[in-house]
Amino acid sequence: MEKLRTLIVDDELHARKGIRTLLSKDADIEIVGECSDGNQAIDQIGKSDPDIVFLDIQMPHKNGFEVLQSIDPQHAPVLVFVTAWDNYALKAFEVNALDYLLKPFSDERFYQALNRAKENHRQRQDHKFNKQLVALINHHRQTELGKDTSAKTPESLKRFLIKSNSEVNFVLVNDVDWLEAVGYYTKIHTGNVSHLLRGNLGSFETRLDAKKFARIHRSVVVNLGHVQRLKNLFHGECLVVLRNGKELKVSRRYRENLEILLEHLA
């Protein structure tokens, strides 16, 4: 069984050490990093693609809720909020935190929250597998029966509108190699040129053709038609190699779906 990638975010060193010590006793957990402020947390969540995050609420630069706002909700890790201030409890649950640890907490209470987080992640993975299976079955049925479902679904985005001070340009969606999340913006990459667009990655992903574009990382969506090959790494991860030679990391949670899409790419 693959270990659950877990990130610790707290501005207090002794608190991070305490959580690390407790996590290290669970064989299912792999600690992928520690962060001491909100900006570090946002950066590390994008880079390490954790399954579970223990997230402090009151931190320098950005608090826990601001960190949460920077994450695409469709691809968010399992969250456990940690704080010394119980007046944040209600708000924590309002933003869909799985659990809430009030400092100081007992070992028993910590492991209760951890076990809930692990179970929640397992249920998410089961749900994801079921969605992939349904998608594969539907693809097979459409291929066999020759059904045209285009009239039943909204029309996909055809081109991006690029505004500058003096003009408006357009970039065809099919020409885009990959899209990258940059905070509240999205950067589209076409060859050696990139453009920054207003709007988070998730908002653009929902408007792209799901048969031609796929998320391969929390912060990356790739044009499947521009994928040349996959290069294996360790721990189930791999790299997508595009036709222009660009290499992009594929995190474990997206690899299976990516391989299915590439196999059935028209």
C-alpha positions as CSV (number, residue, x, y, z in Angstrom):
1,M,0.0,0.0,0.0
2,E,1.3,3.4,-0.9
3,K,2.0,5.8,2.0
4,L,-0.1,8.9,2.4
5,R,1.9,12.0,1.7
6,T,1.5,14.3,4.6
7,L,2.4,18.0,5.0
8,I,2.8,19.8,8.4
9,V,2.1,23.6,8.4
10,D,2.5,25.5,11.7
11,D,4.5,28.6,12.6
12,E,5.6,27.2,15.9
13,L,8.7,24.9,15.7
14,H,7.8,22.8,18.8
15,A,4.3,22.2,17.4
16,R,5.7,21.0,14.1
17,K,8.1,18.7,16.0
18,G,5.2,17.3,18.0
19,I,3.1,16.5,15.0
20,R,6.1,15.0,13.2
21,T,6.8,12.7,16.2
22,L,3.2,11.5,16.3
23,L,3.1,11.0,12.5
24,S,6.3,9.1,12.5
25,K,4.7,6.3,14.5
26,D,2.2,5.6,11.8
27,A,3.6,3.3,9.1
28,D,1.0,4.5,6.6
29,I,2.4,8.1,6.6
30,E,5.2,9.7,4.6
31,I,6.0,13.2,5.8
32,V,6.8,15.3,2.6
33,G,7.6,18.6,4.3
34,E,7.1,21.3,6.9
35,C,6.1,24.9,6.5
36,S,6.1,27.8,9.0
37,D,4.0,30.4,7.2
38,G,1.1,30.6,4.7
39,N,3.2,31.5,1.6
40,Q,5.4,28.5,2.2
41,A,2.3,26.3,2.6
42,I,0.8,27.4,-0.7
43,D,4.1,26.8,-2.5
44,Q,4.7,23.4,-0.9
45,I,1.2,22.1,-1.5
46,G,1.6,22.9,-5.2
47,K,5.0,21.2,-5.3
48,S,4.6,18.1,-3.1
49,D,0.9,17.3,-3.9
50,P,0.2,16.0,-0.4
51,D,-2.7,13.7,0.5
52,I,-3.2,15.1,4.0
53,V,-2.3,18.5,5.4
54,F,-2.2,19.4,9.1
55,L,-2.8,23.2,8.8
56,D,-2.3,25.8,11.4
57,I,-4.8,28.7,11.3
58,Q,-2.9,31.7,12.7
59,M,0.4,32.1,10.8
60,P,2.5,35.0,9.3
61,H,1.7,36.3,5.8
62,K,-1.4,34.2,5.1
63,N,-3.5,32.4,7.6
64,G,-4.9,28.8,7.2
65,F,-8.1,30.0,5.6
66,E,-6.2,32.1,3.0
67,V,-4.1,29.1,2.2
68,L,-7.2,27.0,1.7
69,Q,-8.6,29.7,-0.7
70,S,-5.6,29.3,-3.0
71,I,-6.2,25.5,-3.4
72,D,-8.4,24.2,-6.2
73,P,-11.3,22.6,-4.3
74,Q,-11.7,19.8,-6.8
75,H,-8.2,18.6,-6.1
76,A,-7.7,19.6,-2.4
77,P,-5.9,17.4,0.1
78,V,-7.6,16.1,3.2
79,L,-7.4,19.0,5.7
80,V,-7.0,18.9,9.5
81,F,-7.0,22.4,11.0
82,V,-4.8,22.9,14.1
83,T,-4.9,26.0,16.3
84,A,-4.8,27.2,19.9
85,W,-8.0,29.4,19.4
86,D,-11.3,27.6,19.7
87,N,-13.2,30.5,18.3
88,Y,-12.0,29.4,14.8
89,A,-13.7,26.0,15.2
90,L,-17.0,26.9,13.5
91,K,-15.4,28.6,10.6
92,A,-13.0,25.7,10.1
93,F,-15.9,23.3,9.6
94,E,-17.7,25.8,7.3
95,V,-14.8,25.6,4.9
96,N,-15.0,21.8,4.9
97,A,-12.0,20.9,7.1
98,L,-12.2,17.2,7.9
99,D,-11.3,17.7,11.6
100,Y,-10.2,20.4,14.0
101,L,-7.4,19.9,16.6
102,L,-7.4,22.4,19.5
103,K,-4.0,22.9,21.1
104,P,-2.9,21.3,23.4
105,F,-4.3,18.0,22.3
106,S,-3.7,14.5,23.5
107,D,-2.0,11.8,21.5
108,E,-5.4,9.9,21.5
109,R,-7.2,12.9,20.0
110,F,-4.5,13.4,17.4
111,Y,-4.6,9.8,16.2
112,Q,-8.4,10.0,16.1
113,A,-8.1,12.9,13.7
114,L,-5.4,11.1,11.7
115,N,-7.5,8.0,11.3
116,R,-10.4,10.0,10.1
117,A,-8.2,11.7,7.6
118,K,-6.9,8.4,6.3
119,E,-10.4,7.0,6.0
120,N,-11.5,10.1,4.2
121,H,-8.6,9.8,1.7
122,R,-9.5,6.1,1.1
123,Q,-13.1,7.0,0.3
124,R,-12.0,9.7,-2.1
125,Q,-9.7,7.2,-3.9
126,D,-12.5,4.6,-4.1
127,H,-14.8,7.3,-5.5
128,K,-12.2,8.4,-8.1
129,F,-11.7,4.8,-9.2
130,N,-15.5,4.4,-9.7
131,K,-15.6,7.6,-11.8
132,Q,-12.7,6.3,-13.9
133,L,-14.4,3.0,-14.4
134,V,-17.7,4.6,-15.4
135,A,-15.8,6.9,-17.8
136,L,-14.1,3.9,-19.4
137,I,-17.4,2.0,-19.8
138,N,-19.1,5.1,-21.4
139,H,-16.2,5.5,-23.8
140,H,-16.5,1.9,-24.9
141,R,-20.3,2.2,-25.3
142,Q,-19.9,5.4,-27.4
143,T,-17.3,3.8,-29.6
144,E,-19.4,0.6,-30.1
145,L,-22.7,2.4,-30.8
146,G,-21.2,5.4,-32.6
147,K,-23.2,7.8,-30.5
148,D,-22.7,11.5,-30.9
149,T,-23.0,13.1,-27.4
150,S,-21.8,16.5,-28.4
151,A,-25.3,17.9,-28.4
152,K,-25.7,16.8,-24.8
153,T,-22.7,18.6,-23.4
154,P,-21.7,22.3,-23.4
155,E,-19.4,23.3,-26.2
156,S,-15.7,23.2,-25.2
157,L,-13.5,26.3,-25.1
158,K,-11.9,26.8,-28.6
159,R,-9.5,29.7,-28.0
160,F,-8.1,31.9,-25.3
161,L,-8.5,35.6,-25.4
162,I,-5.3,37.5,-24.5
163,K,-5.7,41.1,-23.6
164,S,-2.9,43.7,-23.6
165,N,-2.9,47.5,-23.3
166,S,-3.1,48.1,-27.1
167,E,-4.7,45.0,-28.6
168,V,-6.5,41.7,-28.1
169,N,-5.0,38.5,-29.4
170,F,-6.3,34.9,-29.5
171,V,-4.6,31.6,-28.9
172,L,-6.2,28.4,-30.2
173,V,-6.8,25.9,-27.4
174,N,-5.3,23.1,-29.6
175,D,-2.0,25.0,-29.8
176,V,-1.6,25.2,-26.0
177,D,0.9,22.6,-24.6
178,W,0.0,22.9,-21.0
179,L,-1.7,25.2,-18.4
180,E,-0.2,26.1,-15.0
181,A,-1.8,27.4,-11.8
182,V,-0.2,30.6,-10.6
183,G,-2.1,31.6,-7.5
184,Y,-5.4,33.1,-8.6
185,Y,-4.3,33.2,-12.2
186,T,-3.6,30.6,-14.9
187,K,-0.5,30.6,-17.2
188,I,-0.9,29.0,-20.6
189,H,2.2,27.7,-22.4
190,T,2.5,27.5,-26.2
191,G,6.0,26.6,-27.4
192,N,8.4,29.1,-25.8
193,V,5.6,31.7,-25.2
194,S,3.4,32.0,-22.2
195,H,0.4,34.1,-21.3
196,L,-1.0,34.9,-17.8
197,L,-4.9,34.8,-17.7
198,R,-7.2,35.9,-14.9
199,G,-9.0,32.9,-13.3
200,N,-7.9,29.8,-11.4
201,L,-6.9,26.6,-13.2
202,G,-10.0,24.8,-12.2
203,S,-12.2,27.4,-13.9
204,F,-10.4,26.8,-17.2
205,E,-10.2,23.0,-16.8
206,T,-14.0,22.7,-16.7
207,R,-14.3,24.5,-20.1
208,L,-11.7,22.3,-21.8
209,D,-12.5,19.1,-23.7
210,A,-11.9,16.4,-21.2
211,K,-10.8,14.0,-23.9
212,K,-8.0,16.3,-25.0
213,F,-6.8,17.9,-21.7
214,A,-6.1,16.2,-18.4
215,R,-4.8,17.3,-15.0
216,I,-1.5,15.6,-14.2
217,H,-0.7,17.5,-11.0
218,R,-2.5,19.8,-8.6
219,S,-1.2,22.8,-10.5
220,V,-0.9,21.5,-14.1
221,V,-3.3,20.5,-16.9
222,V,-1.7,19.1,-20.1
223,N,-2.8,18.8,-23.7
224,L,-2.9,15.1,-24.3
225,G,-2.3,15.5,-28.0
226,H,1.1,17.1,-27.3
227,V,2.3,14.2,-25.0
228,Q,5.1,12.3,-26.6
229,R,5.9,9.7,-23.9
230,L,5.9,9.0,-20.1
231,K,9.1,8.6,-18.2
232,N,9.0,6.6,-15.0
233,L,10.2,8.0,-11.7
234,F,10.2,6.5,-8.2
235,H,7.2,5.8,-5.9
236,G,4.7,5.6,-8.7
237,E,5.4,9.1,-10.1
238,C,6.4,9.8,-13.6
239,L,7.2,12.6,-16.1
240,V,5.2,13.6,-19.1
241,V,7.5,14.5,-22.0
242,L,5.9,16.8,-24.5
243,R,6.7,17.0,-28.2
244,N,8.8,20.2,-27.6
245,G,10.9,18.3,-25.0
246,K,9.3,19.9,-21.9
247,E,9.1,17.6,-19.0
248,L,6.2,17.9,-16.5
249,K,5.8,15.9,-13.3
250,V,2.8,13.6,-12.9
251,S,1.7,13.0,-9.3
252,R,0.5,9.5,-8.3
253,R,-3.1,10.4,-7.9
254,Y,-3.5,11.4,-11.5
255,R,-1.3,8.8,-13.3
256,E,-3.9,6.1,-13.7
257,N,-6.4,8.4,-15.2
258,L,-3.8,9.9,-17.5
259,E,-2.8,6.5,-18.8
260,I,-6.4,5.6,-19.5
261,L,-7.0,8.9,-21.4
262,L,-3.8,8.5,-23.4
263,E,-4.7,4.9,-24.3
264,H,-8.1,5.9,-25.7
265,L,-7.0,9.2,-27.3
266,A,-8.5,9.5,-30.7
